[in-house]
Amino acid sequence: MGGDLSVARIGYGTMKLTGWPRGDRPSREAALAVLRRAVDLGVNHIDTSHYYSRDGVAANELIREALHPYPDDLVIVTKVGALVEGSDLALPPSEKTGLTRDNLRRGVEANLRSLGVDRLDVVNLRMGDLDRTETPLTAPLETLLALREEGLIRHLGISNVTAAEFAEARKIAPIACVQNLYNLSRRDDDPLIDACMEAGIAYVPFFPVGGFQPIAAERLDTVAARRGATVPQVALAWLLARSPNVLLIPGTGSLDHLEENIAAGALTLSKEDIAELDESPN
């Protein structure tokens, strides 16, 4: 990632540890255990954000308590955008002010402080929480580039972007990764994955197994039964087979589910499996 950060292809996303923006969450003890076990299993790419926080439970603080001082090879990827705080998600677009110069700095500094680091490995500029026709990417990305030049950020990424925004971003700053919605049933980004691959840029799909609406497809069940695997494992293995620049960050608050997700990295789908899955986009 970024040309100098070597990460395992299956990482870990922390959003579910906080129950943000909705849903259940594990106990604090369970959350800390999941983070530590993830690293034990070889995870060295953790995705987070300072606004993954609900009812006093914050992802960055859990990461710091569980893993600091951090292993030398651990890459922590965070994000800033229109949301300043986690509760901003419910605000109307006109009141989401995170993309201003001052609030982007505030977001970066909040991540630095809560993670306990002097420099962030990767910061993704998250677009998509405002009216896309009135929210240009240029100014906020230039702000993050200036913070990178100050030494607060190592690499920049972009999230929730279109192909046109991807092309625009690459004219402004070196881009280490793209984080967009993509999975077996949501394949609109196929051309963007290929463009990232050609440019040597990591593509990190969020909601790799469907997020709040888990993927359900008859062919997934068939392939999973044939392979002696679970449906989520097949969905993750399909993503790994899609392109070598795809990196995964499945999230969970369960130790058993974490082990299952990591084990998906050893599941090799046959050409016939992939062809069967590709026939069923929904």
C-alpha positions in Angstrom: 0.0 0.0 0.0 1.5 3.3 -1.1 4.5 1.5 -2.4 6.2 1.0 1.0 3.6 -0.5 3.4 3.4 -4.3 3.2 0.1 -5.6 4.5 -1.6 -9.0 4.6 -4.5 -9.2 2.2 -7.0 -9.8 4.9 -7.1 -7.0 7.5 -9.6 -5.9 10.0 -12.3 -3.2 10.2 -13.2 -1.8 13.6 -16.6 -0.2 13.1 -18.5 -3.1 14.6 -16.6 -2.9 17.8 -18.4 0.3 18.7 -21.9 -0.4 17.4 -21.6 2.7 15.2 -23.8 3.9 13.5 -26.3 1.3 14.7 -26.4 -2.3 15.9 -25.0 -4.4 18.7 -21.4 -4.3 19.9 -19.3 -6.6 22.0 -18.2 -6.0 25.5 -15.1 -3.9 26.0 -13.2 -7.0 27.1 -14.4 -8.9 24.0 -13.4 -6.0 21.7 -9.9 -5.9 23.1 -9.6 -9.6 22.8 -10.6 -9.5 19.1 -8.1 -6.8 18.3 -5.3 -8.7 20.0 -6.2 -12.0 18.4 -6.4 -10.4 15.0 -2.8 -9.3 15.3 -1.8 -12.8 16.6 -3.4 -14.2 13.4 -1.2 -12.0 11.2 -3.5 -9.1 10.6 -1.3 -6.0 10.1 -3.9 -3.7 8.4 -6.5 -2.2 10.7 -9.2 0.2 9.4 -10.7 2.8 11.8 -11.8 6.4 12.2 -12.1 8.8 15.1 -15.8 9.1 14.4 -16.4 5.4 15.0 -17.7 6.2 18.4 -21.0 5.6 20.2 -22.1 5.9 23.8 -18.6 6.5 25.0 -17.1 3.5 23.1 -14.5 4.7 20.5 -12.7 2.5 18.0 -9.4 4.4 18.2 -9.3 4.2 22.0 -9.9 0.4 21.9 -7.1 0.0 19.3 -4.7 2.0 21.5 -5.6 0.1 24.7 -5.3 -3.3 23.0 -2.2 -2.8 20.8 -0.1 0.2 21.9 2.9 0.2 21.6 2.1 -0.9 18.1 4.0 -3.7 16.3 6.5 -2.3 13.8 4.6 -3.7 10.8 1.1 -2.7 11.9 -0.6 -0.3 9.4 -3.5 1.7 10.8 -5.7 3.3 8.2 -8.2 6.0 9.3 -10.5 8.4 7.6 -11.8 12.0 7.7 -14.6 13.6 5.8 -17.9 15.4 6.2 -18.4 13.8 9.6 -16.6 15.5 12.4 -18.2 13.4 15.1 -20.0 10.0 14.8 -23.3 11.7 15.6 -22.9 13.9 12.6 -24.3 11.1 10.4 -27.8 12.1 11.4 -27.3 15.7 10.4 -28.7 17.2 7.2 -26.0 17.8 4.6 -25.8 21.5 5.2 -24.7 20.9 8.8 -22.0 18.3 8.0 -19.0 20.6 8.1 -16.0 18.2 8.3 -14.7 19.0 4.8 -13.6 22.5 5.8 -9.8 23.2 6.1 -10.1 23.6 9.9 -12.3 20.6 10.5 -10.1 18.3 8.4 -7.2 19.3 10.5 -9.3 18.7 13.6 -10.2 15.3 12.3 -6.6 14.4 11.6 -5.4 15.7 15.0 -8.3 13.7 16.7 -7.0 10.5 15.1 -3.4 11.3 16.1 -4.4 12.0 19.6 -6.7 9.0 20.2 -4.4 6.5 18.5 -1.4 7.9 20.3 0.8 8.4 17.3 2.8 11.3 15.8 2.0 10.4 12.2 -0.9 8.5 10.6 0.0 5.7 8.2 -2.9 6.3 5.8 -5.7 8.8 5.9 -8.7 8.3 3.5 -10.7 11.3 2.4 -14.2 10.0 2.6 -16.6 11.6 0.2 -20.3 10.7 -0.2 -21.9 12.1 2.9 -22.9 15.3 1.2 -24.6 16.3 -2.1 -22.2 14.8 -4.7 -23.0 17.5 -7.3 -22.0 20.3 -4.9 -19.0 18.7 -3.1 -15.8 18.9 -5.1 -12.9 16.7 -3.9 -10.1 19.1 -4.8 -10.0 21.5 -1.9 -10.3 18.9 0.9 -7.7 16.7 -0.8 -5.3 19.6 -1.1 -5.8 20.3 2.6 -4.8 16.7 3.5 -1.9 17.0 1.1 -0.7 20.0 3.1 -1.0 18.0 6.3 1.0 15.2 4.7 3.7 17.7 3.9 3.7 18.8 7.5 4.5 15.2 8.4 1.2 14.3 10.1 0.2 11.8 7.4 2.3 9.2 5.5 -0.1 8.3 2.7 -3.4 9.5 1.4 -6.4 7.5 0.2 -9.9 8.3 -1.0 -13.2 6.7 -0.2 -16.7 6.7 -1.6 -15.5 8.2 -4.9 -16.5 7.9 -8.5 -14.1 7.0 -11.3 -14.0 10.7 -12.3 -13.0 11.7 -8.8 -10.4 9.0 -8.7 -8.8 10.5 -11.9 -9.1 14.0 -10.4 -7.5 12.9 -7.1 -4.5 11.4 -8.9 -3.8 14.8 -10.4 -3.6 16.4 -7.0 -1.8 13.9 -4.8 -0.3 10.4 -4.8 -3.1 8.0 -3.9 -2.3 4.9 -1.9 -5.7 3.3 -1.8 -9.4 3.5 -2.8 -12.1 2.4 -0.3 -15.5 2.0 -1.9 -18.5 -0.2 -1.6 -18.0 -3.4 -3.5 -18.9 -7.1 -3.1 -20.3 -10.1 -5.0 -23.7 -8.4 -5.4 -22.5 -4.8 -5.8 -20.1 -4.7 -8.8 -20.4 -1.2 -10.2 -16.8 -0.5 -9.4 -15.4 -3.2 -11.7 -13.8 -0.7 -14.0 -12.3 1.3 -11.1 -10.7 -1.8 -9.6 -9.1 -2.4 -12.9 -7.9 1.2 -13.1 -6.4 0.9 -9.6 -4.7 -2.3 -10.5 -3.1 -0.7 -13.6 -1.9 2.2 -11.5 -0.6 0.0 -8.7 -3.1 1.3 -6.2 -4.8 -0.8 -3.5 -8.6 -1.2 -3.7 -10.2 -1.9 -0.3 -13.9 -2.8 -0.6 -16.1 -2.0 2.4 -19.1 -4.1 3.3 -17.3 -7.1 1.6 -20.0 -9.5 2.7 -22.9 -7.1 2.4 -22.6 -5.0 5.6 -26.0 -4.4 7.2 -27.7 -6.5 4.5 -25.6 -9.7 4.2 -25.3 -11.1 0.7 -27.8 -13.8 -0.1 -27.5 -15.8 -3.4 -28.3 -19.4 -4.2 -25.0 -19.9 -6.0 -23.1 -18.7 -3.0 -24.8 -21.4 -0.9 -24.0 -24.0 -3.6 -20.3 -23.1 -3.8 -20.0 -22.9 0.0 -21.5 -26.3 0.4 -19.2 -27.8 -2.2 -16.1 -26.2 -0.6 -17.0 -27.0 2.9 -16.9 -23.3 3.7 -19.3 -20.7 5.0 -21.1 -18.2 2.7 -19.0 -15.2 4.1 -15.8 -17.1 3.5 -16.7 -17.7 -0.1 -17.7 -14.1 -0.6 -14.3 -13.0 0.8 -12.4 -15.6 -1.3 -14.2 -14.3 -4.4 -13.0 -10.8 -3.7 -9.4 -12.0 -3.2 -9.6 -13.8 -6.5 -11.1 -10.7 -8.2 -7.8 -8.8 -8.5 -4.4 -9.0 -6.7 -4.7 -5.3 -5.6 -7.9 -6.0 -3.5 -7.3 -5.8 0.3 -10.1 -6.9 2.7 -11.1 -5.3 6.0 -14.0 -7.5 7.3 -15.2 -6.4 10.7 -16.6 -8.5 13.6 -16.9 -8.4 17.3 -16.7 -12.2 17.6 -13.5 -14.2 18.0 -15.0 -17.2 16.2 -16.1 -15.0 13.3 -12.7 -13.3 13.2 -11.0 -16.8 12.9 -13.5 -17.6 10.1 -12.7 -14.5 8.2 -8.9 -15.0 8.4 -9.3 -18.6 7.3 -11.0 -17.3 4.1 -7.5 -16.3 2.9 -6.7 -20.0 2.5 -9.8 -20.8 0.5 -8.9 -21.1 -3.2 -11.9 -21.0 -5.5 -11.7 -22.9 -8.8 -12.3 -21.3 -12.1 -15.6 -23.2 -12.1 -16.6 -21.7 -8.7 -15.8 -18.2 -9.9 -17.6 -18.6 -13.1 -20.7 -19.9 -11.2 -20.5 -17.0 -8.8 -20.0 -14.4 -11.6 -23.3 -15.6 -13.1 -25.2 -14.3 -10.1 -24.7 -10.6 -9.4 -27.7 -10.4 -7.2 
